[in-house]
Amino acid sequence: MAVLRAYVPEPPPREPAELPAYIERELRRVADFLSLVASGQLDEIAAEPDKQRHGMIRLVDGSGFNPGLGSGPYIYLGNSWHKILTQRTASISPVRGLLTFKGF
């Protein structure tokens, strides 16, 4: 399984002749990153993100990082984390690059 991490470009080459290969590698890395985002990839995290943003969704492990109701997906709204579903009552499925939530 691929792990979704923030895209950070590699430093550009010093030699102009190496620039085309660098650009090709970086474009491939950007495409791979966007494919994971579009598929709805949620990797489990064990620590709270450094910067919380309204609407941020994270899959929490429930031990290293537990916002209150154990493991599962949470959304950050206002100034706190809210569990948004459980395995018994809902599911997440990617549809045309969007996350669809059912069952709550």
GUVEX-300918 format. One record per residue: residue in one letter; x, y, z of N, C-alpha, C in turn. Coordinates in pm, 1 decimal. Layout:
BEGIN
{code: a	n_X: X	n_Y: Y	n_Z: Z	ca_X: X	ca_Y: Y	ca_Z: Z	c_X: X	c_Y: Y	c_Z: Z}
...
***
This chain:
BEGIN
{code: m	n_X: 83.3	n_Y: -117.6	n_Z: 0.0	ca_X: 0.0	ca_Y: 0.0	ca_Z: 0.0	c_X: 88.2	c_Y: 124.5	c_Z: 0.0}
{code: a	n_X: 55.7	n_Y: 218.9	n_Z: -81.9	ca_X: 129.6	ca_Y: 345.4	ca_Z: -85.8	c_X: 89.2	c_Y: 431.0	c_Z: 33.8}
{code: v	n_X: 183.2	n_Y: 507.0	n_Z: 81.9	ca_X: 157.5	ca_Y: 594.6	ca_Z: 195.7	c_X: 148.3	c_Y: 737.5	c_Z: 145.4}
{code: l	n_X: 41.5	n_Y: 804.1	n_Z: 184.6	ca_X: 18.6	ca_Y: 942.0	ca_Z: 142.3	c_X: 96.7	c_Y: 1037.1	c_Z: 232.4}
{code: r	n_X: 192.3	n_Y: 1103.9	n_Z: 175.9	ca_X: 272.8	ca_Y: 1202.9	ca_Z: 246.5	c_X: 267.1	c_Y: 1332.0	c_Z: 166.8}
{code: a	n_X: 287.8	n_Y: 1442.4	n_Z: 233.0	ca_X: 288.1	ca_Y: 1571.3	ca_Z: 163.2	c_X: 395.2	c_Y: 1571.5	c_Z: 55.0}
{code: y	n_X: 361.3	n_Y: 1628.7	n_Z: -58.1	ca_X: 459.5	ca_Y: 1639.0	ca_Z: -166.3	c_X: 558.3	c_Y: 1749.4	c_Z: -133.4}
{code: v	n_X: 685.5	n_Y: 1716.1	n_Z: -137.0	ca_X: 793.8	ca_Y: 1812.7	ca_Z: -118.1	c_X: 890.6	c_Y: 1791.3	c_Z: -233.9}
{code: p	n_X: 909.0	n_Y: 1892.3	n_Z: -319.1	ca_X: 998.3	ca_Y: 1872.7	ca_Z: -433.8	c_X: 1142.8	c_Y: 1852.6	c_Z: -391.3}
{code: e	n_X: 1212.7	n_Y: 1773.0	n_Z: -468.3	ca_X: 1356.6	ca_Y: 1755.6	ca_Z: -448.3	c_X: 1427.1	c_Y: 1883.0	c_Z: -495.0}
{code: p	n_X: 1545.1	n_Y: 1912.2	n_Z: -442.5	ca_X: 1619.3	ca_Y: 2029.6	ca_Z: -490.1	c_X: 1653.6	c_Y: 2015.0	c_Z: -639.0}
{code: p	n_X: 1646.5	n_Y: 2123.4	n_Z: -713.0	ca_X: 1679.0	ca_Y: 2114.5	ca_Z: -856.0	c_X: 1828.3	c_Y: 2088.9	c_Z: -876.6}
{code: p	n_X: 1862.6	n_Y: 2031.7	n_Z: -991.1	ca_X: 2004.4	ca_Y: 2005.4	ca_Z: -1018.8	c_X: 2080.6	c_Y: 2135.2	c_Z: -1046.8}
{code: r	n_X: 2209.1	n_Y: 2130.5	n_Z: -1025.6	ca_X: 2294.4	ca_Y: 2247.0	ca_Z: -1054.1	c_X: 2328.9	c_Y: 2255.6	c_Z: -1202.7}
{code: e	n_X: 2333.9	n_Y: 2139.6	n_Z: -1267.2	ca_X: 2370.8	ca_Y: 2133.5	ca_Z: -1408.3	c_X: 2247.3	c_Y: 2147.2	c_Z: -1496.4}
{code: p	n_X: 2243.9	n_Y: 2243.3	n_Z: -1587.5	ca_X: 2128.7	ca_Y: 2259.8	ca_Z: -1676.0	c_X: 2094.8	c_Y: 2135.0	c_Z: -1757.0}
{code: a	n_X: 2193.2	n_Y: 2055.9	n_Z: -1792.3	ca_X: 2168.5	ca_Y: 1935.5	ca_Z: -1871.1	c_X: 2086.5	c_Y: 1831.3	c_Z: -1793.4}
{code: e	n_X: 2087.5	n_Y: 1838.6	n_Z: -1660.9	ca_X: 2013.0	ca_Y: 1743.6	ca_Z: -1577.3	c_X: 1869.4	c_Y: 1787.9	c_Z: -1552.9}
{code: l	n_X: 1834.6	n_Y: 1908.1	n_Z: -1595.5	ca_X: 1701.6	ca_Y: 1963.4	ca_Z: -1568.9	c_X: 1587.8	c_Y: 1883.0	c_Z: -1632.1}
{code: p	n_X: 1595.9	n_Y: 1838.5	n_Z: -1758.1	ca_X: 1484.3	ca_Y: 1761.3	ca_Z: -1814.3	c_X: 1452.3	c_Y: 1634.2	c_Z: -1734.1}
{code: a	n_X: 1553.1	n_Y: 1560.1	n_Z: -1693.0	ca_X: 1529.1	ca_Y: 1438.7	ca_Z: -1614.1	c_X: 1469.5	c_Y: 1473.2	c_Z: -1477.8}
{code: y	n_X: 1516.9	n_Y: 1582.1	n_Z: -1417.9	ca_X: 1463.2	ca_Y: 1628.1	ca_Z: -1289.0	c_X: 1314.4	c_Y: 1660.8	c_Z: -1302.5}
{code: i	n_X: 1279.2	n_Y: 1736.0	n_Z: -1406.4	ca_X: 1139.0	ca_Y: 1775.7	ca_Z: -1426.5	c_X: 1052.3	c_Y: 1652.0	c_Z: -1447.4}
{code: e	n_X: 1100.8	n_Y: 1557.0	n_Z: -1525.2	ca_X: 1024.4	ca_Y: 1434.1	ca_Z: -1548.0	c_X: 1001.0	c_Y: 1357.9	c_Z: -1417.3}
{code: r	n_X: 1105.9	n_Y: 1344.9	n_Z: -1333.9	ca_X: 1091.2	ca_Y: 1276.3	ca_Z: -1204.0	c_X: 990.5	c_Y: 1348.4	c_Z: -1114.6}
{code: e	n_X: 1001.2	n_Y: 1480.7	n_Z: -1108.4	ca_X: 910.9	ca_Y: 1556.7	ca_Z: -1020.8	c_X: 766.4	c_Y: 1549.5	c_Z: -1069.4}
{code: l	n_X: 745.3	n_Y: 1555.7	n_Z: -1199.4	ca_X: 609.1	ca_Y: 1543.1	ca_Z: -1251.6	c_X: 551.0	c_Y: 1405.2	c_Z: -1221.1}
{code: r	n_X: 634.3	n_Y: 1301.8	n_Z: -1228.1	ca_X: 589.1	ca_Y: 1167.1	ca_Z: -1192.2	c_X: 552.0	c_Y: 1160.6	c_Z: -1044.3}
{code: r	n_X: 632.2	n_Y: 1222.2	n_Z: -959.6	ca_X: 602.7	ca_Y: 1223.9	ca_Z: -815.3	c_X: 472.6	c_Y: 1299.5	c_Z: -787.1}
{code: v	n_X: 451.7	n_Y: 1412.5	n_Z: -854.8	ca_X: 327.8	ca_Y: 1489.1	ca_Z: -837.9	c_X: 208.5	c_Y: 1404.6	c_Z: -882.6}
{code: a	n_X: 219.1	n_Y: 1337.2	n_Z: -997.0	ca_X: 110.3	ca_Y: 1253.3	ca_Z: -1046.9	c_X: 78.8	c_Y: 1140.0	c_Z: -949.2}
{code: d	n_X: 182.1	n_Y: 1076.5	n_Z: -893.5	ca_X: 160.0	ca_Y: 969.7	ca_Z: -795.2	c_X: 87.2	c_Y: 1022.5	c_Z: -672.3}
{code: f	n_X: 127.9	n_Y: 1139.6	n_Z: -624.5	ca_X: 64.6	ca_Y: 1201.2	ca_Z: -508.8	c_X: -82.6	c_Y: 1231.2	c_Z: -537.8}
{code: l	n_X: -109.8	n_Y: 1290.8	n_Z: -652.4	ca_X: -247.8	ca_Y: 1326.1	ca_Z: -686.9	c_X: -335.1	c_Y: 1202.2	c_Z: -705.1}
{code: s	n_X: -277.9	n_Y: 1093.0	n_Z: -753.6	ca_X: -353.7	ca_Y: 968.2	ca_Z: -767.1	c_X: -399.5	c_Y: 917.2	c_Z: -631.0}
{code: l	n_X: -312.7	n_Y: 924.6	n_Z: -531.6	ca_X: -351.0	ca_Y: 882.3	ca_Z: -396.6	c_X: -459.7	c_Y: 971.2	c_Z: -339.0}
{code: v	n_X: -447.3	n_Y: 1101.2	n_Z: -359.2	ca_X: -548.8	ca_Y: 1195.0	ca_Z: -309.3	c_X: -682.5	c_Y: 1165.9	c_Z: -375.5}
{code: a	n_X: -683.2	n_Y: 1149.1	n_Z: -507.1	ca_X: -806.6	ca_Y: 1125.4	ca_Z: -581.3	c_X: -872.3	c_Y: 993.2	c_Z: -543.4}
{code: s	n_X: -793.0	n_Y: 895.0	n_Z: -500.8	ca_X: -849.0	ca_Y: 764.7	ca_Z: -465.1	c_X: -911.5	c_Y: 765.0	c_Z: -326.0}
{code: g	n_X: -896.4	n_Y: 873.8	n_Z: -253.5	ca_X: -952.3	ca_Y: 879.7	ca_Z: -118.7	c_X: -864.1	c_Y: 814.4	c_Z: -14.8}
{code: q	n_X: -737.3	n_Y: 797.8	n_Z: -43.8	ca_X: -642.0	ca_Y: 733.1	ca_Z: 45.9	c_X: -638.1	c_Y: 802.7	c_Z: 181.7}
{code: l	n_X: -661.3	n_Y: 726.7	n_Z: 288.6	ca_X: -646.0	ca_Y: 776.1	ca_Z: 425.3	c_X: -550.3	c_Y: 683.6	c_Z: 497.8}
{code: d	n_X: -431.6	n_Y: 729.6	n_Z: 527.9	ca_X: -335.5	ca_Y: 649.9	ca_Z: 603.0	c_X: -354.0	c_Y: 675.8	c_Z: 751.2}
{code: e	n_X: -343.6	n_Y: 569.4	n_Z: 828.9	ca_X: -359.9	ca_Y: 580.3	ca_Z: 973.8	c_X: -242.8	c_Y: 658.2	c_Z: 1033.8}
{code: i	n_X: -274.9	n_Y: 751.3	n_Z: 1123.8	ca_X: -171.2	ca_Y: 830.0	ca_Z: 1189.5	c_X: -167.3	c_Y: 797.6	c_Z: 1338.3}
{code: a	n_X: -49.6	n_Y: 813.0	n_Z: 1398.9	ca_X: -30.9	ca_Y: 782.6	ca_Z: 1540.5	c_X: -0.6	c_Y: 908.0	c_Z: 1621.6}
{code: a	n_X: 1.1	n_Y: 1023.6	n_Z: 1557.6	ca_X: 27.4	ca_Y: 1149.8	ca_Z: 1627.9	c_X: -61.6	c_Y: 1258.4	c_Z: 1567.4}
{code: e	n_X: -104.4	n_Y: 1349.5	n_Z: 1651.1	ca_X: -188.2	ca_Y: 1459.2	ca_Z: 1602.5	c_X: -109.0	c_Y: 1547.2	c_Z: 1505.7}
{code: p	n_X: -171.4	n_Y: 1588.9	n_Z: 1395.7	ca_X: -101.1	ca_Y: 1677.5	ca_Z: 1302.2	c_X: -56.9	c_Y: 1806.7	c_Z: 1371.3}
{code: d	n_X: 57.0	n_Y: 1859.5	n_Z: 1329.5	ca_X: 109.6	ca_Y: 1982.5	ca_Z: 1388.5	c_X: 16.3	c_Y: 2100.4	c_Z: 1367.5}
{code: k	n_X: -44.0	n_Y: 2109.1	n_Z: 1250.0	ca_X: -134.4	ca_Y: 2220.2	ca_Z: 1218.4	c_X: -271.4	c_Y: 2163.4	c_Z: 1184.0}
{code: q	n_X: -368.5	n_Y: 2187.8	n_Z: 1269.6	ca_X: -503.5	ca_Y: 2143.5	ca_Z: 1241.5	c_X: -574.4	c_Y: 2250.9	c_Z: 1158.9}
{code: r	n_X: -652.0	n_Y: 2204.8	n_Z: 1060.3	ca_X: -726.9	ca_Y: 2296.4	ca_Z: 974.8	c_X: -872.2	c_Y: 2253.2	c_Z: 971.7}
{code: h	n_X: -962.5	n_Y: 2348.6	n_Z: 968.2	ca_X: -1105.1	ca_Y: 2321.6	ca_Z: 961.5	c_X: -1134.0	c_Y: 2231.6	c_Z: 841.0}
{code: g	n_X: -1201.1	n_Y: 2118.9	n_Z: 864.4	ca_X: -1234.3	ca_Y: 2026.2	ca_Z: 757.7	c_X: -1131.6	c_Y: 1917.0	c_Z: 734.0}
{code: m	n_X: -1021.4	n_Y: 1919.2	n_Z: 806.6	ca_X: -916.9	ca_Y: 1817.2	ca_Z: 792.4	c_X: -972.4	c_Y: 1681.3	c_Z: 834.9}
{code: i	n_X: -947.5	n_Y: 1577.3	n_Z: 755.2	ca_X: -991.8	ca_Y: 1441.4	ca_Z: 787.0	c_X: -867.8	c_Y: 1354.1	c_Z: 803.4}
{code: r	n_X: -865.0	n_Y: 1276.3	n_Z: 912.0	ca_X: -752.6	ca_Y: 1186.5	ca_Z: 939.0	c_X: -805.0	c_Y: 1053.9	c_Z: 992.6}
{code: l	n_X: -735.7	n_Y: 944.8	n_Z: 957.0	ca_X: -763.7	ca_Y: 813.4	ca_Z: 1012.0	c_X: -668.9	c_Y: 793.8	c_Z: 1130.0}
{code: v	n_X: -724.7	n_Y: 784.3	n_Z: 1248.1	ca_X: -649.2	ca_Y: 785.9	ca_Z: 1373.6	c_X: -630.9	c_Y: 643.2	c_Z: 1425.9}
{code: d	n_X: -511.4	n_Y: 614.0	n_Z: 1479.0	ca_X: -483.8	ca_Y: 478.9	ca_Z: 1529.1	c_X: -550.2	c_Y: 450.5	c_Z: 1663.6}
{code: g	n_X: -583.1	n_Y: 552.2	n_Z: 1741.0	ca_X: -652.7	ca_Y: 533.3	ca_Z: 1867.2	c_X: -564.3	c_Y: 508.7	c_Z: 1987.3}
{code: s	n_X: -433.6	n_Y: 487.4	n_Z: 1966.1	ca_X: -344.3	ca_Y: 468.4	ca_Z: 2081.1	c_X: -242.6	c_Y: 580.6	c_Z: 2088.4}
{code: g	n_X: -159.8	n_Y: 597.2	n_Z: 1984.2	ca_X: -64.7	ca_Y: 708.5	ca_Z: 1982.9	c_X: -136.5	c_Y: 842.6	c_Z: 1974.4}
{code: f	n_X: -246.5	n_Y: 846.3	n_Z: 1903.3	ca_X: -330.2	ca_Y: 966.0	ca_Z: 1891.8	c_X: -474.7	c_Y: 920.9	c_Z: 1906.2}
{code: n	n_X: -539.3	n_Y: 965.5	n_Z: 2011.6	ca_X: -678.4	ca_Y: 929.3	ca_Z: 2038.6	c_X: -755.3	c_Y: 1054.9	c_Z: 2077.0}
{code: p	n_X: -831.3	n_Y: 1111.5	n_Z: 1983.7	ca_X: -908.3	ca_Y: 1232.6	ca_Z: 2013.5	c_X: -1027.3	c_Y: 1209.1	c_Z: 2106.9}
{code: g	n_X: -1053.2	n_Y: 1082.2	n_Z: 2143.7	ca_X: -1158.7	ca_Y: 1059.5	ca_Z: 2241.8	c_X: -1240.6	c_Y: 934.1	c_Z: 2224.6}
{code: l	n_X: -1261.3	n_Y: 887.1	n_Z: 2101.8	ca_X: -1347.4	ca_Y: 771.2	ca_Z: 2079.8	c_X: -1274.3	c_Y: 656.3	c_Z: 2011.4}
{code: g	n_X: -1144.0	n_Y: 644.6	n_Z: 2036.3	ca_X: -1066.4	ca_Y: 533.5	ca_Z: 1981.5	c_X: -1030.3	c_Y: 551.0	c_Z: 1836.8}
{code: s	n_X: -992.3	n_Y: 440.0	n_Z: 1774.3	ca_X: -944.8	ca_Y: 445.4	ca_Z: 1635.6	c_X: -1059.6	c_Y: 470.9	c_Z: 1539.3}
{code: g	n_X: -1022.7	n_Y: 522.3	n_Z: 1422.5	ca_X: -1121.2	ca_Y: 546.9	ca_Z: 1317.9	c_X: -1101.8	c_Y: 682.9	c_Z: 1255.1}
{code: p	n_X: -1187.3	n_Y: 718.4	n_Z: 1158.5	ca_X: -1176.3	ca_Y: 848.4	ca_Z: 1091.3	c_X: -1236.2	c_Y: 961.2	c_Z: 1175.3}
{code: y	n_X: -1166.8	n_Y: 1072.7	n_Z: 1175.2	ca_X: -1210.4	ca_Y: 1192.6	ca_Z: 1247.9	c_X: -1203.3	c_Y: 1312.2	c_Z: 1154.0}
{code: i	n_X: -1286.4	n_Y: 1411.2	n_Z: 1182.1	ca_X: -1281.4	ca_Y: 1538.0	ca_Z: 1109.4	c_X: -1257.7	c_Y: 1649.3	c_Z: 1211.2}
{code: y	n_X: -1176.6	n_Y: 1746.1	n_Z: 1172.6	ca_X: -1146.4	ca_Y: 1859.7	ca_Z: 1259.5	c_X: -1240.3	c_Y: 1973.8	c_Z: 1221.6}
{code: l	n_X: -1327.7	n_Y: 2011.1	n_Z: 1314.3	ca_X: -1423.0	ca_Y: 2120.1	ca_Z: 1292.6	c_X: -1412.2	c_Y: 2219.8	c_Z: 1406.3}
{code: g	n_X: -1402.6	n_Y: 2347.5	n_Z: 1369.7	ca_X: -1388.3	ca_Y: 2450.7	ca_Z: 1472.2	c_X: -1254.1	c_Y: 2436.5	c_Z: 1540.7}
{code: n	n_X: -1257.6	n_Y: 2386.1	n_Z: 1663.2	ca_X: -1132.7	ca_Y: 2368.8	ca_Z: 1737.1	c_X: -1121.0	c_Y: 2230.7	c_Z: 1800.6}
{code: s	n_X: -1190.5	n_Y: 2131.0	n_Z: 1743.2	ca_X: -1182.3	ca_Y: 1996.9	ca_Z: 1801.3	c_X: -1206.2	c_Y: 1888.9	c_Z: 1696.2}
{code: w	n_X: -1160.5	n_Y: 1767.2	n_Z: 1730.5	ca_X: -1176.3	ca_Y: 1650.5	ca_Z: 1644.6	c_X: -1310.1	c_Y: 1583.5	c_Z: 1673.8}
{code: h	n_X: -1378.2	n_Y: 1534.7	n_Z: 1569.0	ca_X: -1506.3	ca_Y: 1465.8	ca_Z: 1582.3	c_X: -1500.0	c_Y: 1336.0	c_Z: 1503.4}
{code: k	n_X: -1534.7	n_Y: 1223.6	n_Z: 1569.3	ca_X: -1537.1	ca_Y: 1096.7	ca_Z: 1498.0	c_X: -1652.8	c_Y: 1100.3	c_Z: 1398.9}
{code: i	n_X: -1627.7	n_Y: 1060.6	n_Z: 1276.0	ca_X: -1731.4	ca_Y: 1077.7	ca_Z: 1175.2	c_X: -1801.7	c_Y: 949.6	c_Z: 1134.5}
{code: l	n_X: -1749.2	n_Y: 833.2	n_Z: 1173.7	ca_X: -1819.1	ca_Y: 708.9	ca_Z: 1145.3	c_X: -1752.5	c_Y: 593.9	c_Z: 1217.4}
{code: t	n_X: -1822.7	n_Y: 480.9	n_Z: 1220.8	ca_X: -1764.4	ca_Y: 358.6	ca_Z: 1274.9	c_X: -1782.1	c_Y: 247.2	c_Z: 1173.1}
{code: q	n_X: -1709.3	n_Y: 139.1	n_Z: 1188.7	ca_X: -1719.6	ca_Y: 27.3	ca_Z: 1095.3	c_X: -1859.0	c_Y: -33.6	c_Z: 1096.1}
{code: r	n_X: -1925.9	n_Y: -30.7	n_Z: 1209.0	ca_X: -2057.7	ca_Y: -91.7	ca_Z: 1219.2	c_X: -2167.2	c_Y: -10.1	c_Z: 1151.2}
{code: t	n_X: -2147.6	n_Y: 120.3	n_Z: 1141.6	ca_X: -2258.2	ca_Y: 203.7	ca_Z: 1095.3	c_X: -2234.2	c_Y: 274.5	c_Z: 964.1}
{code: a	n_X: -2113.3	n_Y: 273.9	n_Z: 912.9	ca_X: -2089.3	ca_Y: 354.0	ca_Z: 792.6	c_X: -1970.7	c_Y: 300.4	c_Z: 714.0}
{code: s	n_X: -1954.6	n_Y: 355.6	n_Z: 597.0	ca_X: -1841.2	ca_Y: 319.2	ca_Z: 513.6	c_X: -1795.6	c_Y: 439.5	c_Z: 433.9}
{code: i	n_X: -1669.2	n_Y: 434.0	n_Z: 391.2	ca_X: -1613.1	ca_Y: 538.0	ca_Z: 305.5	c_X: -1583.2	c_Y: 472.9	c_Z: 171.9}
{code: s	n_X: -1621.8	n_Y: 537.4	n_Z: 63.9	ca_X: -1583.2	ca_Y: 486.0	ca_Z: -66.5	c_X: -1547.4	c_Y: 601.0	c_Z: -159.0}
{code: p	n_X: -1437.7	n_Y: 586.1	n_Z: -233.1	ca_X: -1401.8	ca_Y: 691.0	ca_Z: -328.7	c_X: -1489.0	c_Y: 680.1	c_Z: -453.0}
{code: v	n_X: -1548.7	n_Y: 790.6	n_Z: -493.2	ca_X: -1631.2	ca_Y: 796.6	ca_Z: -613.2	c_X: -1584.0	c_Y: 914.5	c_Z: -696.2}
{code: r	n_X: -1526.3	n_Y: 885.3	n_Z: -811.0	ca_X: -1476.1	ca_Y: 988.6	ca_Z: -901.6	c_X: -1388.8	c_Y: 1089.9	c_Z: -829.4}
{code: g	n_X: -1299.4	n_Y: 1041.2	n_Z: -741.9	ca_X: -1205.0	ca_Y: 1129.2	ca_Z: -673.9	c_X: -1259.5	c_Y: 1198.1	c_Z: -551.2}
{code: l	n_X: -1385.9	n_Y: 1170.8	n_Z: -514.9	ca_X: -1445.0	ca_Y: 1232.2	ca_Z: -396.0	c_X: -1471.1	c_Y: 1123.4	c_Z: -293.7}
{code: l	n_X: -1471.9	n_Y: 1160.4	n_Z: -166.5	ca_X: -1506.2	ca_Y: 1065.2	ca_Z: -61.6	c_X: -1657.0	c_Y: 1067.2	c_Z: -41.5}
{code: t	n_X: -1718.4	n_Y: 950.5	n_Z: -39.0	ca_X: -1860.6	ca_Y: 940.0	ca_Z: -14.6	c_X: -1880.1	c_Y: 870.2	c_Z: 119.5}
{code: f	n_X: -1954.5	n_Y: 930.2	n_Z: 207.9	ca_X: -1981.2	ca_Y: 872.9	ca_Z: 339.8	c_X: -2124.2	c_Y: 821.1	c_Z: 342.4}
{code: k	n_X: -2142.0	n_Y: 697.0	n_Z: 387.0	ca_X: -2276.7	ca_Y: 637.2	ca_Z: 392.6	c_X: -2300.6	c_Y: 577.5	c_Z: 529.0}
{code: g	n_X: -2423.4	n_Y: 585.9	n_Z: 575.8	ca_X: -2464.2	ca_Y: 508.0	ca_Z: 691.3	c_X: -2462.9	c_Y: 576.9	c_Z: 825.1}
{code: f	n_X: -2453.6	n_Y: 708.8	n_Z: 831.0	ca_X: -2462.1	ca_Y: 769.8	ca_Z: 963.6	c_X: -2572.7	c_Y: 869.6	c_Z: 970.4}
***
